[in-house]
Every structure is written in structure tokens, then in C-alpha cells.
Amino acid sequence: MKNIALNTNTQDHPNFETGTVWLVGAGPGDPGLLTIRALYSLQVADTVIYDALVSKSILENVKPGATLEYAGKRGGKKSSKQPDITKRLIEEAQKGKRVVRLKGGDPFMFGRGGEEALALAAAKIPFVLIPGVTASVGGLASSGIPLTHRTTGSAVTFLTGHSAGGKLPNDLNWNAIASGAPTLIFYMAIAHLESIANKLLNQGIKGDTPTALIANATLKNQHIIVTSLEELVKDAEKEKIVAPAILVIGNIVELRRALDPNSSIEERYKAARKIISHWHQTPC
């Protein structure tokens, strides 16, 4: 995505004042899913502090002369420390800069945006939150998997598979998770995929429950596998799935057979007719 011309009329956006930090969601990866307000912020900011999931094509829209500063955090890799990132945000704002903290997905969806906003508030630094398309929403849609469906997906549970210390969170009630919403979506689950699958199986979720892994969601190198919960770990290893990836568990995954963007119209038709025929006695 080369520099998109944008009318930066301030009446259409909050005033980006000097000495202010904007916490901006860059979306799931595809530059076309960047919001207009996020794009505006990049074309006005003096300093952009961005994370590991922000693509080069998105950064090409930063205004000429602005400072770009990498502050990525990736599990298992050398990463910026969160206190250092927060310190840089405060320092740049105190210099009178317009600062964008650019984060993949949505800043408040397992993105440490809440931690950074709290630190800014404690330092008396004005901030604005610009939501982004979170990876689960964008990633599922681009894969042909609805987030919800009245027949088979009336509720969703969002979870993280990666705590602040890098381990599987120890405050999760796995019995409640397994017996709750029909659709489970895990962010940052790759490092603990086997533990997650085993805990859910041990709590009674059936081994043949449809499951999908979506790596590099919405990007050209997006990689999707559809499997079952009991075959998840084996198939993920076979396909060499690596982070970042979204894990989806539940019958909602079956709809991809009819909604896969890469399938032919005829393939979609046959799959859709089969699914509808199976459901035709069920009120929608």
C-alpha cells in the first residue's frame, strides 16, 4: 500500500494535539484493513513507535520526516521490554511530540494497550484510543469462518494462550471454558498448543470438534489448516504452523466448507446446500 492520499480535515477527526499519545490499532495485517482514522494518525504523527506485527506497507504511510521506532514484542524472541516501551511513549510526549503507538490488531484486545494507557494516565499524558480490526475478526472473515451464527455459534469466548511471563495463563477455569460458549478463540496459542488441546479434551470437549489454525491472518502468506481438536497438534506440526496464529475451536469452523473465499462457486454451492439441508429442521 503506497501512500494513500487522505483528506486530513481536522473536523473529521479528533485534534491530534502536541504532547499527546494515540494508541492506534493497525488491524490484522492487510493494509487495506487499516481504518481511516488510523491512517490519518500516521500522516500527522511526529513519532511512530510500532510493534512486530505492523507491516512495512503500513509504515510507508507515515509522514515524511517522522521518527519510526521499533518496539516489538514476540514470544520466544528478543523483544523490547514493556516498561521501556512505556517510558519512550512518555518521553516523546513530554518533548511535545505527536506520538502514535502503533499496534497490530486492536490495542485493547490482548495487545497491552490497557497497560500502556494506564501508565500514560498515571504520568498525566493525554492519550486517545483508535480501535483496530482485531485478528480474530479479520482472520476468521478472510478464511471464510463466521465469528457467530445463529444456528451453531451464538456465543464466543476469547482467550490468550500466552501470559505476561510467557507461560499458559494459570488463572483460567478450563471446566468453565469447555462447558461455556460453543466457539473458542485463542490468541497467541502456538507455544502452548498441546497443553491447550489436552486441557480441553480432559474437560470433555469431543476429539472430533472442528478446529482451525489461521497463521498470518489476512496477509498474502496466510496459512490455514482445518482439522479436529484431537488432531490439532499433529497437523500443526506437519504444516509447520508458526506464530502469529489464531486458534478457532467449535462447529462454526464447518461453515468454511461453504464460505471459503478460494473455493469455486460450484464448490460453495454444494457445501452450502449440504449444510442447509442438515439444518433445515432447526429454526434460524
C-alpha positions as CSV (number, residue, x, y, z in Angstrom):
1,M,0.0,0.0,0.0
2,K,1.8,3.1,-1.2
3,N,1.0,6.4,0.4
4,I,-2.8,6.8,0.3
5,A,-4.0,10.4,-0.2
6,L,-6.3,11.4,2.6
7,N,-8.2,14.5,3.4
8,T,-6.8,15.4,6.8
9,N,-9.5,17.9,7.6
10,T,-9.5,18.0,11.4
11,Q,-13.2,18.3,11.6
12,D,-13.4,14.7,10.6
13,H,-11.0,13.5,13.3
14,P,-10.1,14.4,16.9
15,N,-7.4,17.1,17.1
16,F,-4.0,15.4,17.3
17,E,-2.5,17.8,19.8
18,T,1.2,18.0,20.6
19,G,2.3,16.2,23.7
20,T,-0.4,13.5,23.1
21,V,-0.1,9.8,22.5
22,W,-2.5,8.0,20.2
23,L,-2.8,4.2,20.8
24,V,-3.6,3.0,17.4
25,G,-4.8,-0.4,16.1
26,A,-3.1,-1.3,12.8
27,G,-5.5,-4.2,12.1
28,P,-4.7,-7.8,11.4
29,G,-2.1,-7.3,8.7
30,D,-3.7,-6.5,5.4
31,P,-3.0,-2.7,4.9
32,G,-6.5,-2.4,3.3
33,L,-8.0,-3.1,6.7
34,L,-6.3,-0.1,8.3
35,T,-9.0,2.4,9.5
36,I,-9.3,5.9,8.0
37,R,-8.6,7.4,11.5
38,A,-5.5,5.2,11.9
39,L,-4.2,6.3,8.5
40,Y,-4.8,9.9,9.5
41,S,-2.8,9.4,12.7
42,L,0.2,8.1,10.7
43,Q,0.1,11.1,8.4
44,V,0.1,13.6,11.3
45,A,2.3,11.9,13.9
46,D,5.8,13.1,14.7
47,T,6.9,9.8,16.2
48,V,5.6,6.3,15.5
49,I,6.5,3.5,17.9
50,Y,5.4,0.3,16.3
51,D,5.2,-3.3,17.2
52,A,6.3,-6.6,15.5
53,L,3.1,-7.2,13.7
54,V,2.9,-4.0,11.7
55,S,3.9,-4.4,8.1
56,K,6.3,-2.3,6.1
57,S,3.4,-1.4,3.7
58,I,1.5,0.2,6.6
59,L,4.6,2.1,7.7
60,E,5.0,3.6,4.2
61,N,2.1,5.9,5.1
62,V,4.0,7.7,7.9
63,K,4.5,11.3,7.0
64,P,8.0,12.2,5.7
65,G,10.4,13.3,8.4
66,A,8.6,11.4,11.2
67,T,10.6,9.2,13.5
68,L,10.0,5.5,13.3
69,E,10.9,3.4,16.3
70,Y,10.6,-0.4,16.6
71,A,9.3,-1.7,19.8
72,G,8.1,-5.2,19.0
73,K,7.4,-8.0,21.5
74,R,7.3,-11.6,20.2
75,G,7.2,-14.7,22.3
76,G,10.5,-16.6,22.3
77,K,12.4,-13.8,20.6
78,K,14.4,-10.9,21.7
79,S,11.9,-8.2,22.4
80,S,11.5,-4.7,23.8
81,K,10.6,-4.7,27.5
82,Q,7.2,-3.2,28.3
83,P,8.5,-0.7,30.9
84,D,11.0,0.6,28.3
85,I,8.2,1.0,25.6
86,T,6.0,2.9,28.1
87,K,8.9,5.1,29.1
88,R,9.6,6.0,25.4
89,L,5.9,7.0,24.9
90,I,6.0,9.3,27.9
91,E,9.4,10.8,27.0
92,E,8.3,11.6,23.4
93,A,5.0,13.1,24.6
94,Q,6.9,15.2,27.2
95,K,9.0,16.6,24.3
96,G,5.8,18.0,22.8
97,K,5.6,15.3,20.0
98,R,2.5,13.8,18.5
99,V,3.1,10.2,19.3
100,V,1.5,7.1,17.7
101,R,1.8,3.8,19.4
102,L,1.0,1.5,16.5
103,K,-0.1,-2.0,17.5
104,G,-1.2,-5.0,15.4
105,G,-4.9,-5.8,15.6
106,D,-6.7,-3.8,18.3
107,P,-4.7,-2.2,21.2
108,F,-7.2,-3.4,23.8
109,M,-7.5,-7.0,22.6
110,F,-4.6,-8.9,24.2
111,G,-2.4,-6.0,23.0
112,R,-1.1,-4.4,26.2
113,G,-3.0,-1.3,25.2
114,G,-4.6,-1.2,28.6
115,E,-1.3,-1.3,30.4
116,E,0.1,1.5,28.3
117,A,-3.0,3.6,28.7
118,L,-2.9,3.2,32.4
119,A,0.8,4.2,32.5
120,L,0.1,7.3,30.4
121,A,-2.8,8.3,32.7
122,A,-0.5,7.9,35.8
123,A,2.0,10.1,34.1
124,K,-0.6,12.8,33.2
125,I,0.0,12.2,29.5
126,P,-3.1,12.8,27.3
127,F,-4.0,9.8,25.1
128,V,-6.6,8.8,22.5
129,L,-7.5,5.2,21.6
130,I,-8.1,4.4,18.0
131,P,-9.6,0.9,17.7
132,G,-8.4,-1.6,15.0
133,V,-9.8,-4.7,13.4
134,T,-8.7,-7.4,15.7
135,A,-7.0,-10.5,14.4
136,S,-9.8,-12.9,15.2
137,V,-12.4,-10.8,13.4
138,G,-10.3,-10.1,10.3
139,G,-8.6,-13.5,10.3
140,L,-11.8,-15.5,10.5
141,A,-13.6,-13.4,7.9
142,S,-10.7,-13.7,5.5
143,S,-10.8,-17.5,6.0
144,G,-14.5,-18.0,5.4
145,I,-15.3,-18.7,9.1
146,P,-18.1,-16.5,10.6
147,L,-17.4,-15.3,14.1
148,T,-21.0,-16.1,15.0
149,H,-24.0,-17.9,13.5
150,R,-27.5,-18.1,15.0
151,T,-27.6,-21.9,14.4
152,T,-24.2,-23.0,15.6
153,G,-22.4,-20.1,17.1
154,S,-24.5,-18.0,19.5
155,A,-21.6,-17.1,21.8
156,V,-17.8,-16.7,21.6
157,T,-15.1,-16.9,24.3
158,F,-11.9,-15.0,23.5
159,L,-8.7,-16.2,25.3
160,T,-5.0,-15.7,25.3
161,G,-2.7,-18.7,25.3
162,H,0.3,-16.6,26.5
163,S,0.6,-14.9,29.8
164,A,2.9,-11.9,30.6
165,G,5.6,-14.4,31.7
166,G,5.3,-16.4,28.5
167,K,3.5,-19.4,30.1
168,L,0.0,-20.6,29.6
169,P,-2.2,-18.4,31.9
170,N,-2.8,-20.1,35.3
171,D,-6.0,-18.2,36.1
172,L,-8.2,-19.9,33.5
173,N,-11.1,-22.1,34.6
174,W,-10.8,-24.8,32.0
175,N,-14.0,-26.5,33.1
176,A,-16.0,-23.3,32.6
177,I,-14.3,-22.7,29.2
178,A,-15.1,-26.2,27.9
179,S,-18.7,-26.0,29.0
180,G,-19.4,-22.4,28.1
181,A,-19.5,-20.8,24.6
182,P,-19.7,-23.1,21.6
183,T,-16.9,-21.2,19.9
184,L,-13.4,-20.7,21.5
185,I,-10.9,-18.4,20.0
186,F,-7.3,-18.3,21.3
187,Y,-4.8,-15.6,20.6
188,M,-1.0,-16.4,20.9
189,A,-1.7,-20.2,21.3
190,I,1.1,-21.7,19.3
191,A,3.7,-22.1,22.0
192,H,1.2,-24.0,24.2
193,L,-0.9,-25.7,21.6
194,E,-0.6,-29.2,23.1
195,S,-1.4,-28.1,26.6
196,I,-4.5,-26.2,25.4
197,A,-5.8,-29.1,23.4
198,N,-5.2,-31.6,26.2
199,K,-6.9,-29.4,28.8
200,L,-10.0,-29.0,26.6
201,L,-10.1,-32.7,25.8
202,N,-9.7,-33.6,29.5
203,Q,-12.7,-31.3,30.3
204,G,-14.9,-33.2,27.9
205,I,-14.8,-31.4,24.6
206,K,-15.1,-34.1,21.9
207,G,-11.9,-35.0,20.0
208,D,-13.7,-34.6,16.6
209,T,-14.7,-31.0,17.3
210,P,-13.8,-28.9,14.2
211,T,-10.7,-26.8,14.8
212,A,-8.8,-24.3,12.6
213,L,-5.5,-22.5,12.8
214,I,-5.0,-19.3,10.9
215,A,-1.4,-18.1,10.6
216,N,-0.5,-14.6,9.2
217,A,-4.2,-13.7,9.0
218,T,-5.3,-11.6,6.1
219,L,-1.8,-11.4,4.6
220,K,-0.7,-12.9,1.2
221,N,1.1,-15.7,3.1
222,Q,-2.0,-16.6,5.2
223,H,-1.9,-20.3,6.1
224,I,-5.0,-22.1,7.2
225,I,-5.4,-25.6,8.4
226,V,-8.8,-27.2,9.3
227,T,-8.6,-30.2,11.5
228,S,-10.1,-31.7,14.7
229,L,-9.2,-30.9,18.3
230,E,-7.6,-34.3,18.8
231,E,-5.5,-34.0,15.6
232,L,-4.6,-30.3,16.1
233,V,-1.1,-30.7,17.4
234,K,-0.1,-33.3,14.9
235,D,-1.4,-31.3,11.9
236,A,0.0,-28.0,13.1
237,E,3.5,-29.7,13.3
238,K,3.0,-31.3,9.9
239,E,2.1,-28.0,8.3
240,K,4.8,-26.1,10.2
241,I,2.4,-23.5,11.5
242,V,4.2,-20.8,13.4
243,A,3.1,-17.6,15.2
244,P,1.3,-15.3,14.8
245,A,-1.7,-17.5,14.5
246,I,-5.4,-17.6,15.7
247,L,-6.8,-20.8,17.0
248,V,-10.6,-21.4,16.5
249,I,-12.4,-24.4,18.1
250,G,-16.1,-25.2,17.5
251,N,-18.7,-26.3,15.0
252,I,-18.6,-22.8,13.4
253,V,-15.4,-23.9,11.6
254,E,-17.5,-26.3,9.5
255,L,-19.1,-23.4,7.7
256,R,-15.8,-22.7,5.9
257,R,-16.6,-25.5,3.5
258,A,-19.3,-23.3,2.0
259,L,-17.7,-19.9,2.6
260,D,-14.0,-20.4,1.7
261,P,-13.1,-17.3,-0.4
262,N,-10.8,-19.5,-2.5
263,S,-13.4,-22.1,-3.4
264,S,-15.3,-22.1,-6.7
265,I,-18.9,-21.1,-6.8
266,E,-19.9,-24.7,-7.5
267,E,-17.9,-26.0,-4.5
268,R,-19.6,-23.4,-2.3
269,Y,-23.0,-24.2,-3.7
270,K,-22.6,-27.9,-2.9
271,A,-21.3,-27.4,0.6
272,A,-23.9,-24.8,1.4
273,R,-26.8,-27.0,0.2
274,K,-25.4,-29.8,2.3
275,I,-25.2,-27.6,5.4
276,I,-28.6,-26.1,4.9
277,S,-30.2,-29.5,4.3
278,H,-28.7,-30.7,7.6
279,W,-30.1,-27.6,9.4
280,H,-33.5,-27.3,7.7
281,Q,-35.4,-28.6,10.7
282,T,-33.6,-26.2,13.0
283,P,-35.2,-22.7,13.4
284,C,-32.9,-19.9,12.5
